[in-house]
Each structure stands twice: as C-alpha cells, then as structure tokens.
Amino acid sequence: MSRRAFNGLWLGSAISNTGDGVRMAALPLLAVTLTTSPFLVASITTAQFLPWLVFGPIGGALVDRWRRRQIIIVVQLARAGIMLALMVAVVADVAAIWHLYVVAFAITFGEILVDPATIALVPTLVERDELDRANGRIVSTEIVTNEFVGSPLGGAGFALAQWLPFAFDAASYASSTAAFARLPKSAALPRSASTMRAEIGEGFRWLRHHPVLGPMTVVIAVFNFGAVAAGAMLVLLATQVLGGAEATFGVILAVGAFGAMLGSLAATRVSHRLGRGRTLVGSFVVEAALLLAVSAAPSLPVLFGLWFAIGLPFGVWMPTARTLQQRLTPPRLLGRVNTTGRMVTRGSMVVGSLLAGAIATATSVRTAIAVGALAQLGAAAALWIVVHRHDIDAMAAAANHDE
C-alpha cells in the first residue's frame, strides 16, 4: 500500500493519542477534587478497562466484519461528543464522580473498535519485513503523544481551568478523522457469512490453542495486573504522599513517556540482537524491579528518575509483543485475536485497580504499589518458561499467512 495511507494512520493515531494523554492526566486530577477515597479514585481505572472485559470479543468480530476505516472515523466522532459533554458538566460545576466512570467506560468502549482496527490495518499497509519498524514508529508516537506531550498538557491545562483538558480531548478526536480519511476504503476484509457468535468463538479457540500467544496472553494479564495496581496509585503517591502539585503528576507521566519513547526506538535493535523471547523476559524483570523501587521512593526527584527508568523496558516490550502477534496471527483473525487477548489482559487491569484501591485503603499507597511489583516478577518467571519451551523467533520467521 502507499506511504500516504500509512502516514494517515500514523498521524491520526498521533493526534488522537495526544488527546488521550491529556484526558488520562486530567481525569484522576478531577477525581481527586471530587473524592478523597483511594478506592473511588482507583475505580476510574477500573471503569477505563472494564469494557474490554465485557465487550472485547464483540468488538474484535466487528473489526473483522466491517470496514476498518469507517469504524475508526465514526467512533472518533462519537468520542469527541462524549468529551464535549464532560466539558460542559465541568463548566456548569455539576460534574460528579460517577460522571467520570461513565466517560472512562464510554471512551474505552470506542477504543475496543479503534485500537484493534488500527493494529489490524498495519500489516495491510506495509510490507512484512517492515512490520517491526512500522510498529516501533507507531508505538513510539503513541508514547510520546499520549504521555510525553499529552500528560503535561493535561496537568497544566487542568491547573489553568478544569474544563480545558476535556475540550482539548474532544477537539483531538474530531480533528484526527481528517488524517484517518487518508486510509483506503478497500482496506477492510470481506464480510464473513458466519454468525457473530461463531466468529467470536473461532478467535477465542485459535488464541487459546496457540502454543505461544495463548500462554503469553495469560502472562501479560498478570503483568498488567501489577502495572495497573501501581498506575492507579501513582496520582496519590505523587500528590498526597510526596506532596506534589497537580501539574507534577502530568510531568511524572511525561518523564516516563520519554523513557518509553527511547525504549521503543531501540526495540527493533534489541529484539534482533537478543531475540524476541529474551527481550520480553528481560524487559519484564527490569520493569518489575524498578516498580518495587517506586513503592519506596522517598521523594519526588527519586520518583521522577524511577518513572523515567520504568519507561525504558516498557517501550521495548510493547512493540516487540505487538509485532509477534501480527506475525503469528492470520490477517482474517487479527481483530478477534487482538480483542480476545485484550479482554484477558485488560480484564486483569480491572481486578488490579480495584485490588490496589482496597489495599491502599486498608494499608497504604506504597503497599499497593509493592504488591503490583511482586505480581510483575511472577509474570516474568512464567514468561521465561514459555520462552524456554518454544523458539519464538523461528516461529515468527516461519509463519506464512498469505492465504
């Protein structure tokens, strides 16, 4: 396909993810102004990931049925309307904590369609040997715009006017459609004659029986459980435990994103040198160890340094895992396999955020983060077993899905 089409996908994702970063920094800050309960603050994260657990497989089946270009454009416009409604509620001073749950849930419901459609489109827009580079470019851009650019804008914008970040997010969704319009209308796969239930079942069974992607999905679910337990508590650690200002939270996210950007740019070289299996296991171990250090961070400067360091392994393993999934999955199943996997991995995030809130309420914010780090170490050990049993690089090289 043409470079223009891929650039449209890349640019649309960049614009949209900038708005996402603004919102993800602003929503917890708004929540903190509405409640002092760690459990209720953590529940924002729960609402954000719950749609993957409830509707994930349905979204994947729709992505494999419908034209992916149209899915992205329609959903982006709907998400713009949702954020505009929240902005109005904040301006009118009628926003309540439950409004934030509804917004987080609805935005992620749209993500169930947009993200798998984007991932499934990449192999149709670039050559097979360019997948690593294309995914590295997209992931690094997601990280930079989502957290390095968006998060500080969200924190600073919230400090200026609480409604401002949500207006920005609405504008980003709407304006991203101009870039996504560059995608070819013919990019979608032909609609299947099978029933929706049969298609969902096919994707689930394929992933469950795959010798690598099946176990890896479970491992990543445990790893993400630990990551979200810490992430849900980060705003409280930065602002309440360590005494940082509201804008500090956005800057911390940006520092982590800078590390993740550097990691994503190096991901292709690292995976080629060490192999995908060792790269994934090593990244998991390093990130878990650093997260354990975060739980004991004595000051904001130390937290800044640790969060930057955590970004490095995250930026390495994300595009590596995404490319592996694309190489090992038949194109006709990419939407369903991606959303089925995310249903499991994001479902664990729902549990992780709820558990983190409960642990922080019963003990402390630091304890909740430490529990998350220990879960990640366990995931790294399990992933090593999977890698030890299979030659992942050979399987990826031998996979042929030109059927």
C-alpha positions as CSV (number, residue, x, y, z in Angstrom):
1,M,0.0,0.0,0.0
2,S,1.0,3.6,-0.3
3,R,3.1,5.5,2.2
4,R,0.3,8.1,2.2
5,A,-2.1,5.6,3.7
6,F,0.3,4.5,6.5
7,N,1.1,8.2,7.2
8,G,-2.6,8.8,7.6
9,L,-2.9,6.0,10.1
10,W,0.2,7.2,12.0
11,L,-0.9,10.9,12.0
12,G,-4.4,10.1,13.1
13,S,-3.1,8.0,15.9
14,A,-0.7,10.7,17.0
15,I,-3.5,13.4,17.1
16,S,-5.9,11.1,19.0
17,N,-3.3,9.8,21.4
18,T,-2.3,13.4,22.3
19,G,-5.9,14.0,23.4
20,D,-5.9,10.6,25.3
21,G,-2.8,11.7,27.2
22,V,-4.4,15.0,28.2
23,R,-7.6,13.2,29.4
24,M,-5.7,10.4,31.3
25,A,-3.8,13.1,33.3
26,A,-6.9,15.2,33.9
27,L,-9.4,12.6,34.9
28,P,-7.6,11.4,38.0
29,L,-6.9,15.0,38.9
30,L,-10.6,15.8,38.6
31,A,-11.4,12.7,40.6
32,V,-9.2,13.9,43.5
33,T,-11.2,17.1,43.7
34,L,-14.4,15.2,43.9
35,T,-13.4,12.5,46.5
36,T,-10.6,11.7,49.0
37,S,-11.2,7.9,48.8
38,P,-8.3,5.9,47.3
39,F,-10.9,3.2,46.2
40,L,-13.0,5.7,44.3
41,V,-10.0,7.3,42.6
42,A,-8.7,3.8,41.6
43,S,-12.2,3.0,40.3
44,I,-11.6,5.5,37.4
45,T,-9.0,3.0,36.1
46,T,-11.5,0.1,36.7
47,A,-14.1,1.9,34.6
48,Q,-11.5,2.6,31.9
49,F,-10.7,-1.1,31.4
50,L,-14.0,-2.8,32.2
51,P,-15.4,-2.5,28.6
52,W,-12.5,-4.8,27.4
53,L,-13.7,-7.5,29.8
54,V,-17.4,-7.1,28.9
55,F,-17.4,-6.3,25.1
56,G,-13.9,-7.2,23.9
57,P,-14.7,-10.2,21.7
58,I,-17.7,-8.5,20.2
59,G,-15.5,-5.6,19.1
60,G,-13.0,-7.9,17.5
61,A,-15.7,-9.7,15.5
62,L,-17.0,-6.3,14.3
63,V,-13.5,-5.2,13.3
64,D,-13.1,-8.3,11.2
65,R,-16.5,-7.8,9.6
66,W,-16.8,-4.1,9.0
67,R,-14.6,-1.6,7.0
68,R,-11.9,-0.6,9.4
69,R,-11.5,2.9,8.0
70,Q,-15.2,3.7,8.6
71,I,-15.1,2.2,12.1
72,I,-12.3,4.5,13.1
73,I,-13.9,7.7,11.8
74,V,-17.3,7.1,13.2
75,V,-16.1,6.1,16.6
76,Q,-13.7,9.1,16.8
77,L,-16.6,11.5,16.2
78,A,-18.7,9.8,18.9
79,R,-15.8,10.0,21.4
80,A,-15.5,13.8,20.6
81,G,-19.1,14.2,21.6
82,I,-18.7,12.4,24.9
83,M,-15.7,14.5,25.9
84,L,-17.6,17.7,24.9
85,A,-20.4,16.6,27.3
86,L,-18.0,16.2,30.2
87,M,-16.5,19.6,29.4
88,V,-20.0,21.1,29.7
89,A,-20.6,19.3,33.0
90,V,-17.3,20.7,34.4
91,V,-18.0,24.2,33.2
92,A,-21.5,24.1,34.8
93,D,-19.9,22.8,38.0
94,V,-22.3,19.7,38.1
95,A,-19.6,17.0,37.5
96,A,-19.8,14.1,39.9
97,I,-17.5,11.1,40.4
98,W,-19.9,8.8,38.6
99,H,-19.8,11.0,35.5
100,L,-16.1,10.2,35.3
101,Y,-16.8,6.5,35.5
102,V,-19.3,6.8,32.6
103,V,-16.9,8.8,30.5
104,A,-14.0,6.5,31.1
105,F,-16.2,3.4,30.3
106,A,-17.6,5.0,27.1
107,I,-14.3,6.2,25.8
108,T,-12.8,2.7,26.2
109,F,-15.8,1.2,24.5
110,G,-14.8,3.1,21.5
111,E,-11.2,2.0,22.0
112,I,-12.3,-1.6,21.6
113,L,-13.1,-0.8,18.0
114,V,-10.5,1.8,17.1
115,D,-7.3,0.2,18.5
116,P,-7.8,-3.3,17.0
117,A,-8.8,-1.8,13.7
118,T,-5.6,0.2,13.7
119,I,-3.4,-2.8,14.6
120,A,-5.1,-5.0,12.0
121,L,-4.6,-2.3,9.3
122,V,-0.8,-2.1,9.8
123,P,0.0,-5.4,8.0
124,T,-2.1,-4.3,5.1
125,L,-0.3,-1.0,4.7
126,V,3.4,-2.1,5.0
127,E,5.5,-5.0,3.7
128,R,6.0,-8.0,6.0
129,D,9.7,-7.2,6.6
130,E,8.8,-3.6,7.6
131,L,6.4,-4.6,10.4
132,D,9.0,-4.2,13.2
133,R,9.9,-0.7,12.0
134,A,6.2,0.3,11.5
135,N,5.1,-0.9,14.9
136,G,8.1,0.7,16.5
137,R,7.2,4.0,14.9
138,I,3.5,3.8,15.9
139,V,4.2,2.7,19.5
140,S,6.9,5.4,20.0
141,T,4.5,8.0,18.6
142,E,1.7,6.7,20.9
143,I,4.0,7.0,23.9
144,V,5.3,10.5,23.0
145,T,1.9,12.0,22.2
146,N,0.0,10.1,24.9
147,E,2.3,10.8,27.8
148,F,5.3,12.9,26.9
149,V,3.1,15.6,25.2
150,G,-0.4,14.9,26.4
151,S,0.1,14.3,30.1
152,P,1.9,17.5,30.9
153,L,-0.6,19.4,28.8
154,G,-3.4,17.7,30.8
155,G,-1.8,18.6,34.1
156,A,-1.0,22.2,33.2
157,G,-4.4,22.7,31.4
158,F,-6.2,21.4,34.5
159,A,-4.3,23.8,36.7
160,L,-5.4,26.7,34.4
161,A,-9.1,25.6,34.0
162,Q,-10.6,22.3,34.9
163,W,-12.7,22.1,31.7
164,L,-9.8,22.9,29.4
165,P,-8.2,19.3,29.1
166,F,-11.6,17.8,28.2
167,A,-12.2,20.4,25.5
168,F,-8.8,19.6,24.0
169,D,-9.5,15.9,24.0
170,A,-12.8,16.4,22.2
171,A,-11.0,18.5,19.6
172,S,-8.3,15.9,19.1
173,Y,-10.8,13.1,18.4
174,A,-12.7,15.2,15.9
175,S,-9.6,16.5,14.1
176,S,-8.0,13.0,13.9
177,T,-10.6,12.0,11.4
178,A,-9.1,14.1,8.7
179,A,-5.9,12.1,8.9
180,F,-7.7,8.7,9.1
181,A,-9.7,9.7,6.0
182,R,-6.4,9.0,4.0
183,L,-6.9,5.3,4.6
184,P,-8.0,3.3,1.6
185,K,-11.7,2.3,1.6
186,S,-10.8,-1.1,0.3
187,A,-8.6,-1.9,3.4
188,A,-11.3,-3.9,5.1
189,L,-11.6,-7.7,4.7
190,P,-14.7,-9.2,3.1
191,R,-17.6,-9.7,5.4
192,S,-18.0,-13.2,6.6
193,A,-21.1,-15.3,6.2
194,S,-20.6,-16.8,9.7
195,T,-22.7,-15.7,12.7
196,M,-21.2,-13.3,15.2
197,R,-21.1,-16.0,17.8
198,A,-19.2,-18.4,15.6
199,E,-16.7,-15.7,14.7
200,I,-16.1,-14.8,18.3
201,G,-15.7,-18.5,19.2
202,E,-13.2,-19.0,16.3
203,G,-10.9,-16.2,17.5
204,F,-11.1,-17.4,21.1
205,R,-10.3,-21.0,20.3
206,W,-7.4,-20.0,18.0
207,L,-5.8,-17.9,20.7
208,R,-6.4,-20.5,23.4
209,H,-4.7,-23.3,21.5
210,H,-1.8,-21.3,20.1
211,P,1.4,-22.6,21.9
212,V,2.9,-19.1,22.3
213,L,0.3,-16.4,22.1
214,G,-2.1,-18.3,24.4
215,P,0.2,-18.6,27.3
216,M,1.7,-15.1,26.6
217,T,-1.8,-13.6,26.9
218,V,-2.1,-15.0,30.4
219,V,1.4,-13.9,31.4
220,I,0.8,-10.3,30.1
221,A,-2.5,-10.3,32.0
222,V,-0.7,-10.9,35.3
223,F,2.0,-8.4,34.4
224,N,-0.6,-5.7,33.6
225,F,-2.4,-6.6,36.8
226,G,0.7,-5.4,38.6
227,A,1.2,-2.4,36.3
228,V,-2.2,-1.0,36.8
229,A,-2.1,-1.6,40.5
230,A,0.8,0.8,40.6
231,G,-0.6,3.2,37.9
232,A,-3.9,3.6,39.7
233,M,-2.0,4.7,42.8
234,L,0.6,7.0,41.1
235,V,-1.5,10.1,41.4
236,L,-2.0,9.6,45.1
237,L,1.7,8.8,45.6
238,A,2.8,11.9,43.8
239,T,0.2,14.4,45.2
240,Q,-0.8,13.2,48.6
241,V,2.1,11.0,49.9
242,L,5.0,13.0,48.4
243,G,3.2,16.4,48.4
244,G,3.5,17.3,44.7
245,A,1.3,19.9,42.9
246,E,-1.4,18.9,40.4
247,A,0.8,19.7,37.4
248,T,3.5,17.5,38.9
249,F,1.5,14.3,38.1
250,G,1.4,15.2,34.4
251,V,5.1,15.9,34.4
252,I,5.9,12.5,36.0
253,L,3.9,10.7,33.3
254,A,5.8,12.7,30.7
255,V,9.1,11.7,32.1
256,G,8.1,8.1,32.0
257,A,6.9,8.5,28.4
258,F,10.3,10.0,27.4
259,G,11.9,6.8,28.7
260,A,9.4,4.7,26.9
261,M,10.0,6.6,23.7
262,L,13.7,5.9,23.9
263,G,13.0,2.2,24.6
264,S,10.6,1.9,21.7
265,L,13.1,3.4,19.3
266,A,15.7,0.8,20.4
267,A,13.2,-2.1,20.5
268,T,13.9,-3.4,17.0
269,R,17.7,-3.4,17.6
270,V,17.3,-5.0,21.0
271,S,15.0,-7.8,19.8
272,H,17.2,-8.5,16.8
273,R,20.3,-8.8,19.0
274,L,18.8,-10.7,21.9
275,G,15.8,-12.4,20.3
276,R,12.2,-11.7,21.0
277,G,11.9,-14.1,23.8
278,R,14.9,-12.8,25.8
279,T,13.8,-9.2,25.1
280,L,10.4,-9.8,26.5
281,V,11.6,-11.6,29.6
282,G,14.4,-9.1,30.3
283,S,12.0,-6.1,29.9
284,F,9.5,-7.7,32.4
285,V,12.2,-8.3,35.0
286,V,13.7,-4.8,34.8
287,E,10.3,-3.1,34.9
288,A,9.1,-5.1,37.9
289,A,12.3,-4.4,39.9
290,L,12.0,-0.7,39.2
291,L,8.4,-0.7,40.2
292,L,9.3,-2.2,43.5
293,A,11.7,0.7,44.0
294,V,8.9,3.1,43.2
295,S,6.9,1.8,46.1
296,A,9.7,3.0,48.4
297,A,10.5,6.3,46.6
298,P,11.4,8.8,49.4
299,S,11.0,12.0,47.3
300,L,9.6,13.4,44.1
301,P,13.0,13.7,42.4
302,V,13.6,10.0,43.0
303,L,10.1,9.2,41.7
304,F,10.9,11.2,38.6
305,G,14.1,9.2,38.0
306,L,12.4,5.8,38.6
307,W,9.4,6.5,36.4
308,F,11.8,7.5,33.6
309,A,13.7,4.2,34.0
310,I,10.4,2.2,34.0
311,G,9.6,3.7,30.7
312,L,12.6,2.2,29.0
313,P,11.7,-1.6,29.3
314,F,8.0,-0.7,28.7
315,G,9.0,0.9,25.4
316,V,11.0,-2.2,24.4
317,W,8.5,-4.9,25.1
318,M,5.3,-3.2,23.7
319,P,6.2,-3.1,20.0
320,T,8.0,-6.4,20.3
321,A,4.9,-8.2,21.6
322,R,2.7,-6.4,19.0
323,T,4.8,-7.5,16.1
324,L,4.9,-11.1,17.4
325,Q,1.1,-11.2,17.5
326,Q,0.8,-9.8,13.9
327,R,3.4,-12.3,12.6
328,L,1.8,-15.3,14.2
329,T,-1.9,-14.5,13.6
330,P,-3.7,-14.9,10.2
331,P,-5.0,-11.5,8.9
332,R,-8.6,-12.6,8.9
333,L,-8.4,-13.2,12.7
334,L,-6.3,-10.2,13.7
335,G,-9.2,-8.2,15.0
336,R,-10.7,-11.1,17.0
337,V,-7.4,-12.3,18.4
338,N,-6.3,-8.8,19.4
339,T,-9.6,-8.0,21.2
340,T,-9.8,-11.5,22.8
341,G,-6.3,-11.1,24.1
342,R,-7.0,-7.6,25.4
343,M,-10.2,-8.9,27.1
344,V,-8.0,-11.1,29.2
345,T,-5.1,-8.6,29.7
346,R,-7.4,-5.6,30.3
347,G,-9.7,-7.6,32.5
348,S,-6.9,-8.2,34.8
349,M,-6.4,-4.5,35.0
350,V,-10.0,-4.1,36.3
351,V,-9.1,-6.5,39.1
352,G,-5.8,-4.9,39.7
353,S,-7.2,-1.4,40.0
354,L,-9.9,-2.5,42.4
355,L,-7.5,-4.5,44.5
356,A,-5.0,-1.6,44.6
357,G,-7.7,0.7,45.9
358,A,-8.7,-1.8,48.5
359,I,-5.1,-2.5,49.6
360,A,-4.3,1.3,49.8
361,T,-7.4,1.9,51.8
362,A,-6.6,-0.9,54.3
363,T,-2.9,-0.3,54.4
364,S,-1.1,2.3,52.3
365,V,-0.5,3.5,48.8
366,R,3.1,2.2,48.9
367,T,1.9,-1.3,49.9
368,A,-0.5,-1.4,46.9
369,I,2.4,-0.5,44.5
370,A,4.7,-3.1,46.1
371,V,2.0,-5.8,45.6
372,G,1.8,-4.8,41.9
373,A,5.6,-5.1,41.5
374,L,5.6,-8.6,43.0
375,A,2.9,-9.7,40.6
376,Q,5.1,-8.5,37.7
377,L,8.0,-10.5,38.9
378,G,5.8,-13.6,38.9
379,A,4.7,-12.9,35.4
380,A,8.3,-12.6,34.3
381,A,9.1,-16.0,35.7
382,A,6.1,-17.5,33.9
383,L,7.1,-15.9,30.6
384,W,10.6,-17.4,30.9
385,I,9.0,-20.8,31.0
386,V,7.1,-20.1,27.8
387,V,10.2,-18.7,26.0
388,H,12.3,-21.7,27.2
389,R,9.8,-24.2,25.6
390,H,9.5,-22.5,22.2
391,D,11.8,-20.9,19.7
392,I,9.7,-17.8,19.2
393,D,11.9,-16.2,16.6
394,A,11.9,-19.3,14.4
395,M,8.1,-19.5,14.7
396,A,7.7,-15.8,13.7
397,A,10.1,-16.2,10.8
398,A,8.3,-19.4,9.5
399,A,4.8,-18.0,9.9
400,N,3.1,-17.6,6.5
401,H,-0.3,-16.1,6.4
402,D,-0.6,-15.1,2.8
403,E,-3.6,-17.4,2.4
